[in-house]
Amino acid sequence: MADLQLFDLNEDIRQRILDSKSIPVDFYNKQGQVIIYKKADVPEHEIQKLFQISKRGIYYHEADLKLFTGEITEPEPPEGFSNVKLFTEQITDGFGNDITSIFNDLKNTSISSIHAKKTRERVTGIFDEFQSNPDVMAGLLNIINLLKGKDFDVNVQAAMKRAIVAMSIKTRGMMGVGKARQVQLSNISNLMMTALFTHIGISKMEIPTTQGLTAKEREYISQYPFVSYLMLVHEPTIDPNVKYNILRHRRPSPSEGESNNYPDLKWMLTRLKNMSNKYKEQGRIEIAKDMVAQIKRFLAPYDPSDDDAPILSLATEFASLTTDTKWRKAFSPVEATRIMLNESLYSYHVRSIREFIDYVAISLSENQKLIHEGTMVIAQVTSNEKASEPIYEIAQVVEEHRLQSRPIIKRLGTITAKPKRRNDNKIIPEFIPASFKKDRRAAVYNLNQDHTRYIVFLPDNDSTPELLETITT
């Protein structure tokens, strides 16, 4: 592989890595396959493992290590991107102060027309400034760095991230596929308001703060979209689409089979029906009518052009993963993106995760790519036969371009997978290392032209070490 250097672990680099508590760059084997990924906040045992592996001979890109050592201070952005920062301290502070004030009010009162008006004015101003920037498609979405060191509550920070990420996915996604530059303001402001208010229901719930949750506690927490909806359904100045999207934002997958959608649809429709009857009896007709309308929308056929739910779900997940909690430190934006991609198979429509990775994730990660030359990937091959088992291919990226989810890949073989339910009840794909079958033909596919294949998983040394070792040896 071009411009790879053999890693010389001298004492200076060893100490820098220990002090930074990070794996500073992606490391490759001699075939140019990524075997150890760049990662922040690494425990010492993982760093010692890196030192041991380095004795066998591993490789790196020289520019990456120079950035780590400070020989260069800013990397060249990938083609099609820039280092221009799209958000300012002034925008962040004003946004954060407004949301803090509203969230503090909602601890003791219901949402009002004043709250709704103030929020819409703020998000409208942010969007106007964002889309008028000539670097709107290429600049850095620097909200993560701007929030570092701020004393905003974690719920406020997560809400701000959700709104900015959702706005960016929608705007860049539409522009990226050739839609008009002037994205419709009402749609964007509704999306951003939804992102801000998706979690307000948690303020009214007794949320456990421990990492290990019982099945009953998980089921209880999964009801928060419904509780959030109840906290604003009464307010007539809030657009009905905001109310609908709050209810469904954790139901982004169109799959009728196994998925990570929640709350349970049957439970939610039953609750809506019962509560609509209750409000009708009380004479609160408008609330009852909204609930009946929600039931009709949920029962309508899936509309693939309506992408608000997957956008909101992606923004919610990214905000959660990059924010500190009581049981874990925040993940870096690159690591958060990897986690989301690896869990996407039962969570999102393929178009949604692709647009997030292609148009937004790089700019949220200071222009660091997750998928590049040498990366080992697992691609799913789609079939027109509904009853057929999905086909998964092990492949290596041999050339990458601006759209990082659509590189040129070399097929190395096939592998089988099964759905696995984790302790937190989330379904993820489990790829079986022993099922890997090599294909010596090494066929090459350009995913920017081949629309039957799409990347669904990136094996790594932390979560799937046996799988990575099997496919790289």
N, C-alpha and C positions, 0 to 999 in steps of 0.2 A: 504493500500500500504506500502511496506517495507520501513523502515528507514525514514519515514516522521515525522517531529517534529511540534508541535503546535507553531505558531509564537507568540512570546512574544514581543510586541512593547514597549521596554523600551526607556528611554530618550536618551541614547547613540545611539541606532540604529535609532531612529527618526531623530536625528540631522545629523547623517551620511548620511541618505537618502536625507534630505533636502540640505545638502552641496554638495552632488554628483549629485543632480538633476537627479536621476535615480531610476528605479525599479531594485533593485540589484540582484534578483533571480526570478526564476519561483515560483509562489504560486499555491497551490492546494486546492481543497475542501476535505472533509473527505472521499469521494469516490476515492480520488487519481487522480482526473481530473484537468488538468491545467486550471485555471480560470484567472490568471493574468500572463502575460509573462514578462520576464526580458527585460529591455529596457533602453537605454541611452537617454540623452537630453530630459527629461520628463518635461512638464510644471507643475507648482506648483499645479494647480487644479487636475491633475491626481494623484499627490502624496497624496494630501489631500483625494482623493477618496480611495486610497489604505489604508490610515489610518482608514477611516470609515469602509471599508470592513473588516479590520483586527479585528474589535470588534466582528464580528460574528463568528470568528474562521477560520483561514486559516493556511495552512501547508507549510513546505519547507524542502529541503534537508539540513542537517546540514553542510555538506562539502561546499555547495554553499555559505552559509552565512559566514562561516569561511574565505573563500576566499575574500569576500567583506570586512570583518573587518580587514583583514591582519593577522589573526592567522595562515593561511597558505599562501604562496606567489605564488605558482604555482599549478594549479589543475592537477590531474592525467589525462593524455590523454585518450580518449576512446580506447577501444580495437582495435588494428590494426593501431593506429596512434602514432606519437611521437611529442615531443616538439622541435625537431631539426629544426632550421631555414634554409631554402633552399636558401635564397638570402642575399647578403651582402650590406653594405653601398657603397662599391667600385663599385659593379655591378649597383646599383641604380643610383649613381651619374654619372657614365660614360654613361649609357643609357639615363638619363634625359638630360645631356648636349648635346648629339648627336641629340636627338629629338628636343630640343629647337632651336638648330642651323638650322636644316632643316625647322622647322615650320616658323622661322623668315624669311628664304629665300623665302618660298612659299607665303609670303604676297605680294611679289613684282615680283616674277618670276614663271615660270612653273617648274614642277619637271624634273630633268635631270638624266642622267646616273650616274653622281657623287653621287646624292642623293640616287638613287636606290642601288648603290654598297655599299655605307657607311651604309645604313640601313640593307642590307642583311648580311654584315659582322658582324654588332652588334647583330642582332637577332640570327645568327648562333652560335656566341660565347656564348650567354646566354643559348640557348637550349643545346649545347654540355655540358656545366657545369651542367645544370639542370639534364639531364637524366643520367649523369655519377655519380651522387650522390647516394650512397646506400640507402638513405632515400627518394628517389624521389616519392614513392607512399605514404609514411606515414608522411613526414615532414610538417612543417608549411609553407604555402605560404604567407610569411610575408611582402608582398609588401605594404599593407595598412599602417602598422605601420612604415615601412621605409620611406614612403612619408610624414608622419606627420612632420610638422615643416620645410619641404623643401620649398624653395622659387620658385619652378618650377611653371609656369603658369598652371591654372586649365586644359586647353586643353592638355598640355603636360602630366600632371598627369593622366588624363582620358585615353589618348592614351597608356601610359605605362601599366596601369591596364588592358586595353583591351587586349594588346598583351600577358601579363603574364597569365591572366585568360584563354584566348583562347588556348595558348600553354598547359596549365595545364589540361584543359578539354580534349583536343585531346590526349595528352600523357597518362594521367591516365585512360581515357576511353578505349583506345586501350589495355593498359596493363591489365586493370581490367577485360576485357572479353577474356583474354588469347592470345592476339596478341603478336608478337615478341617484346622483350624489346627494340631493336633498331628500333624505329619508323623512318620511312623514312624522312630524313632531308629536302628534297625539299618540301614535303607537309607541314611540320611544318613551315618552313621559309616563304612559301607563305601565310600561315594562319596568321602568326605574322605581316608580311608586310601589309596584308589587314587590320588587326586590327589597325595598326598605321595610315593608310591613309584613313580610312572610313569617317572621319569627316573633311578632308582638304577643302571640298567644302564650309563649313560654313564660311571660311575666305573670300570668295568671295560673300557672301550673306549678306543682311541687316537683321540680326536676331533680332526679338523683345526680350527685356530683362525683360518684365513684365510677371507675372504669368498667368493672364487671357488673352487668345489669342482668336481672332476671328476665324471663320471657314476659312476665306481666308488666315489668317496668318498661321494656322495649315497646310493647303494644301501647302502653299509656303515652309514651313520648311521641310515637308515630301519629298521634291524634292532633299534634300541635297545628298543622295547617287548618284543620277544622276550627280550632279554638281561635286562631288568628282571624279567620273569616267572620266568626261570630262577633268579634270586637269591632268590626267596621261595616257589617252588613246594613246597619241602621242609617248610615250616613248617605243621604241622597246625592251629595256633591262628588262622591267617589265613583268613578266610571265603573259600570257593571263588569267590564273586562278585567279590571283590577281584582274585583271580588272573586271572579271565576278563576283567574290565574293563581290567586293565593290558595284556593282550594285544591288545585290540580298540579301545583308546581313540583310536587314530589311523585307525580305520576307521568314521567317523561317518556317512558317506553311504550310504543304501540303494541308490543307483544301481548298476545292473548295467553301465552304459556307462562313459563317461569320467568319472573322478573323481580326487580327490587322496588316496584311501585308501592307506595303507601300514601294515605291510609287505605285499608281494604275497601274496594269499591262498593261492595254490598253493604258493608257497615255504614259507609258515608251516605249512600242513597237512602237507606232506612232512616238514618238520623235526620237527614234533610226533610224527608216526608213527614216524620213525626213532629218535627219542630215547626214546619210550615203550618200544619194543622193547629198546633198550639197557638202560634202567633195570629192565625186567622180568627180563632175563638176570642182572642184578646182584642181584636179590632185593629191589629197592626198589619194592615193589608199589604203595604208595600214590602215589608220584610218577607211575608209569606209568599208574595209573588216572585221575589228574587230567588227564594229557595226552590220554588217550582221550576223557574227558568234554569237554575243550575242543574236540576235533575235532567231536564230535557237536553241540555248541552252535553252532559256526561254520557247520555244514552245515544247521542247522534253518532254516525259513522266517523271513524278517524279521518281527520283532514291533514294530510302530510304537509300542506303549505303553512299550517298554523304551528310555528316553531317556538312559541313563547315558553311553553312548559319545559322543553329540554334546555332552552337557553337559561331559564331561571334555575333549573336543577343543577346545571353545570356551574353557574355563578355561585350558587349556594354551597356546593361541594368545594369549589376552589377557595372561597372565603373561609370556610370551616377549617380546611387543611392548613391554610397559611396563617391561622390565628392560634395563639397559645390557649390551651385549656388547662384545667386543674390536674389532668392526668397525663398530658404530653406537651412537649414543645412544638411550636409551629414547624411545619415542613417548609423547605425552600420552594419557590414557585416551580422549579424544574421537577423536583421530586413529587410535588403535588400533582403536576400534570401526568407524570408517569403512573401514579396511583390511580388517577381517574381513567386513563386509557386502559390500564390492566383490569379495571373493574367495570368497563363500559359495556361488555358483551350482554349483560343482563340488565343494563341500566338506561342506555340511550339508543336512539336511532343513529345509525352510522353517520349520516350527514351532519348531525349535531356535533358529535365529538370531533369529526374531521374539521369542521369550520372553526371550532374552538382552538384546535392545535395549529391550524394553518394561518389563522388571521389574528389570533389574540395571545396565545400562550407564549410565543417567542418574545413579544413586546412586554409581557408581564414578568419575564425572566431576564431582563436586561440583555436581550438579544442572544441569549444562550439557546441553542437548539437541543431538543430532546432526541431527535432522530437525525442521524447524519451518517456519512460514509463509515462503514464498518459495524454499524449497529445491527445486532441480531434481533429479528422480529418474527412474530407469528402472524400470518395473514389468514383470514377466513375467505374461502372461495364460495361465492353465492351460486345457487342453483335454481333453475326454474321449477324443479320438481319439489313440491311442497313437503312431501313425505320423506324426502331423502335426508340422510344424516349429513351434518355440515362437514366440510373438508377443511382441515387446517394444515398450512404449509409453513415449515421452518425456512426462513430466508435470511439473507444478509444484504444490507443496503450497499450497493456498489456505486451509486451516484445520487446526490440529492440536490434539489433546487429550492426555490423560494417556498413552495408548499411542502412542508416537511412530512405530511402524512402521505404524500404521493411520490415517493422516490422511485428510482429504478432498483429493482431487487433481483437477486440471484437465488433461485429456489435450490435448497439443499436437501429437502426431503419432506415427508409428511409425519403428522403426529395426531394422536387422538386425545380427546378431552371429555370431561364429564362435569356437570354442574356440582359445585361444592358449597354447602351452607356453612358459613363461618360461625364462630361463637356469638357474633353480634347479629346474627340472622341474615346477613347479606349474602347473596348468591354470587359466587365468582367462578370463573373457569379453572379447572384443575387439569393441567396438561400432564400426561403420563410419560415420563422419560423413557421407560422400557418399550413404549410403542413407536418410538422414533425410527423411521425407515429412510435410509439415505437414498438419494436419487443422484446418480453419477452424471446425469445429463446436464445438470446445472442450468436449467432454462432461465432466461432473463425476461422480466416483465417490467414495463413502464406503467406504474400505477396512475400516472396522470392521463393515460390513454386506456388502460385496462380497467374497466369499471366492474369487473366480476371479482376483484380481489381488494381487500382493504385490511389494514393493520389493526389487530385487536389486542396485541399483547407484546410486551418487551421483557424477555427473561432477564433477571439480574442476579447478582451475587448474594444479595441479602434474602430476598423472599423465595427465590427458586434456584438455589446453588446447584442442586443435582441436575436440574433441567439444563442449566447453562453449560455445565461441564459436559453433559452428554452430547449436546449439539455443537460444541466447539472443539471436540477432540476426535 
